[in-house]
Amino acid sequence: MPEIARFYGIIIKLFFGDHPPPHFHAVYGEYNALFNIETLEMIEGDLPQRARKMVMEWASMYQKDLMEMWEKQEFRKLPPLK
């Protein structure tokens, strides 16, 4: 599962050929969560509240890029949350 971004100890990964809906994985220490790209909701797993907010803020900035990667199945690195 390729890493597409990393910030504040959070690793964002995308996995092609995975089940619908379009989603990405966020890993923070022992925590792991899946986020729906279309709605930006956490659909599975757990993250501390602060990490969840940072992931959602980052994803809102790169939502179009994430959807494009999912649809075209072409990975690229995205900038971190600053």
C-alpha positions in Angstrom: 0.0 0.0 0.0 1.9 3.1 -1.2 2.3 6.1 1.0 1.0 9.3 -0.6 1.5 11.7 2.3 3.0 12.0 5.8 2.5 14.7 8.4 2.6 14.9 12.2 3.2 11.2 12.5 0.2 10.4 10.4 0.8 8.3 7.2 -1.8 8.4 4.4 -1.9 5.4 2.1 -4.0 4.4 -0.9 -4.6 0.9 -2.1 -5.9 0.2 -5.6 -8.1 -2.8 -6.2 -9.6 -2.3 -2.7 -13.3 -2.5 -2.0 -15.7 0.4 -2.7 -16.4 3.2 -1.8 -13.3 5.1 -2.8 -11.2 5.5 0.3 -7.8 6.0 1.8 -6.1 4.7 4.9 -4.7 6.9 7.7 -2.2 5.3 10.1 -1.1 7.0 13.3 1.0 4.8 15.6 -1.2 1.8 16.6 -4.3 3.5 15.2 -5.7 2.8 11.7 -8.7 4.3 9.9 -10.4 4.3 6.5 -11.8 7.6 5.1 -14.4 7.9 2.3 -12.9 10.1 -0.3 -16.3 11.4 -1.5 -17.6 12.4 1.9 -14.4 12.6 4.0 -16.1 10.6 6.7 -14.2 8.0 8.7 -15.9 4.8 7.7 -13.8 2.2 9.6 -11.2 2.0 12.4 -10.2 4.5 15.0 -8.0 7.6 15.4 -7.6 10.0 18.3 -9.9 13.1 17.7 -7.0 15.5 17.0 -5.5 13.1 14.4 -8.9 12.6 12.8 -9.4 16.4 12.5 -6.0 16.8 10.9 -6.7 14.0 8.4 -10.0 15.5 7.4 -8.5 18.9 7.0 -5.7 17.5 4.8 -8.2 15.4 2.8 -10.5 18.4 2.2 -7.5 20.2 0.5 -6.6 17.2 -1.7 -10.0 15.6 -2.2 -10.0 16.1 -6.0 -6.4 14.7 -6.2 -7.3 11.7 -4.1 -10.4 10.9 -6.3 -8.3 11.3 -9.4 -5.7 8.9 -8.1 -8.4 6.4 -7.2 -10.0 6.6 -10.6 -6.8 6.6 -12.7 -4.9 4.2 -10.4 -1.8 6.4 -10.6 0.0 7.1 -7.4 1.8 10.4 -6.6 2.9 12.1 -3.4 0.8 14.9 -2.0 2.0 17.7 0.2 1.7 17.3 4.0 -0.6 19.3 6.2 1.2 22.4 7.3 
